[in-house]
Amino acid sequence: MTQPSYALTTSLDGLTPGQLHGFFVDWPNPPTPETFLRLLRGSYRVVLAVHDGQVIGFVQAISDGVLTAYIPLLEVRPAWQGRGVGCALMARMQDELRHLYAVDLGCDDDLVPFYERLGMRRGNLMVTRTHARQNGSQPE
């Protein structure tokens, strides 16, 4: 049996919220697909993995476009995890950002080996989180 294929794209042309379901699993306050699309559109670079018209994985970067970029989100839908989609997304994003001096990201400890396999190395990251805003809502 042939494994289903997917395509990588950096284009958001024609992308709709209906193609963005199944992400942010286990988030207590996830963004809606509409907010998710706004997030993607506001990014410096985006790489999507698409299968049968549905996004099955994505990675986004924010950047000054001169020296630095930060990768805040990489996610693959649960049914597609363990099939190399995340590695393919990151490899493409690293290529998209190769012109920059520094590319940083923060991750949970259990994900460090994944990113090390992609050539990244440990650093320190300081964070602030406001979970009430996790879904992308704006202050009133």
PLY file of the C-alpha trace (Angstrom):
ply
format ascii 1.0
element vertex 140
property float x
property float y
property float z
element edge 139
property int vertex1
property int vertex2
end_header
0.00 0.00 0.00
1.35 3.43 -0.96
1.69 6.01 1.78
-0.39 9.13 1.06
1.68 12.00 -0.29
1.68 15.65 0.59
3.12 18.80 -0.94
5.04 21.63 0.69
4.13 25.18 -0.20
5.02 28.67 0.96
1.94 30.21 -0.61
-1.17 31.20 1.31
-3.05 32.07 -1.89
-6.58 30.71 -1.70
-6.10 29.27 1.80
-9.31 29.26 3.85
-10.07 28.63 7.52
-11.79 25.39 6.47
-8.39 23.96 5.52
-6.90 24.65 8.95
-8.67 22.27 11.33
-6.99 19.74 13.61
-4.21 21.90 15.07
-3.42 23.21 18.55
-4.30 19.86 20.12
-4.35 19.99 23.94
-4.16 23.78 24.00
-6.53 25.00 26.73
-7.48 28.10 24.73
-6.71 27.44 21.03
-7.13 29.95 18.22
-10.04 29.48 15.84
-9.23 28.54 12.23
-10.01 32.17 11.30
-7.48 33.47 13.83
-5.02 30.79 12.73
-5.26 32.09 9.15
-4.60 35.65 10.40
-1.55 34.33 12.26
-0.19 32.71 9.10
-0.82 35.81 7.01
1.06 37.96 9.55
4.16 35.76 9.43
7.45 36.58 7.71
7.63 33.09 6.20
5.28 30.11 6.28
5.68 26.56 5.02
2.59 24.37 4.77
2.28 20.63 4.20
-0.92 19.97 2.24
-2.69 16.68 1.50
-5.96 16.50 -0.45
-6.54 20.23 0.01
-6.14 20.12 3.80
-3.19 21.54 5.71
-1.62 18.69 7.67
1.36 20.60 9.04
2.86 24.05 9.19
5.80 26.06 10.43
5.94 29.83 10.66
8.71 32.38 11.21
8.64 35.98 12.30
11.61 38.16 11.41
13.15 41.58 10.92
14.17 40.31 7.47
17.74 41.49 8.01
19.51 39.52 10.74
17.17 37.45 12.86
14.11 35.23 12.81
12.16 33.35 15.42
10.15 30.19 14.76
7.25 30.25 17.22
5.19 27.36 15.86
5.75 24.04 14.14
2.86 21.63 14.25
1.79 18.48 12.43
-1.69 17.05 12.78
-1.63 13.95 15.03
-2.52 11.48 12.26
0.54 12.63 10.28
3.09 12.70 13.07
6.01 10.30 12.82
6.01 10.35 9.00
8.73 12.94 8.43
6.37 15.87 7.84
7.86 17.96 10.66
11.40 17.32 9.41
10.41 18.29 5.87
8.70 21.47 7.10
11.72 22.50 9.16
14.20 21.72 6.38
12.23 23.92 3.99
11.94 26.71 6.59
15.66 26.55 7.31
16.23 26.98 3.57
13.80 29.93 3.49
15.76 31.60 6.33
19.30 30.71 5.21
20.07 34.38 4.41
19.75 35.41 8.07
22.40 35.48 10.79
20.32 33.95 13.61
17.27 31.69 13.68
15.93 30.92 17.14
13.09 28.87 18.56
11.95 27.68 21.94
10.71 24.17 22.62
9.85 21.75 25.38
12.69 19.56 26.66
11.32 16.44 24.95
11.62 18.15 21.55
15.29 19.15 21.89
16.58 15.93 20.21
14.30 16.56 17.20
15.72 20.05 16.64
19.29 18.90 17.32
18.92 16.35 14.51
18.10 19.30 12.25
21.38 21.04 13.12
20.12 23.37 15.83
21.75 23.57 19.25
20.62 24.36 22.77
20.41 27.92 23.97
18.47 29.81 26.60
15.03 31.30 26.15
13.09 33.56 28.47
9.31 33.66 28.13
6.15 35.33 29.31
2.81 33.65 28.68
-0.71 35.09 29.00
-2.92 32.05 28.47
-6.06 34.21 28.32
-4.65 35.50 24.99
-3.59 32.07 23.70
-6.51 32.00 21.26
-5.44 35.28 19.67
-8.10 37.42 21.32
-7.33 41.10 21.66
-7.51 43.09 24.91
-10.75 44.99 25.34
0 1
1 2
2 3
3 4
4 5
5 6
6 7
7 8
8 9
9 10
10 11
11 12
12 13
13 14
14 15
15 16
16 17
17 18
18 19
19 20
20 21
21 22
22 23
23 24
24 25
25 26
26 27
27 28
28 29
29 30
30 31
31 32
32 33
33 34
34 35
35 36
36 37
37 38
38 39
39 40
40 41
41 42
42 43
43 44
44 45
45 46
46 47
47 48
48 49
49 50
50 51
51 52
52 53
53 54
54 55
55 56
56 57
57 58
58 59
59 60
60 61
61 62
62 63
63 64
64 65
65 66
66 67
67 68
68 69
69 70
70 71
71 72
72 73
73 74
74 75
75 76
76 77
77 78
78 79
79 80
80 81
81 82
82 83
83 84
84 85
85 86
86 87
87 88
88 89
89 90
90 91
91 92
92 93
93 94
94 95
95 96
96 97
97 98
98 99
99 100
100 101
101 102
102 103
103 104
104 105
105 106
106 107
107 108
108 109
109 110
110 111
111 112
112 113
113 114
114 115
115 116
116 117
117 118
118 119
119 120
120 121
121 122
122 123
123 124
124 125
125 126
126 127
127 128
128 129
129 130
130 131
131 132
132 133
133 134
134 135
135 136
136 137
137 138
138 139
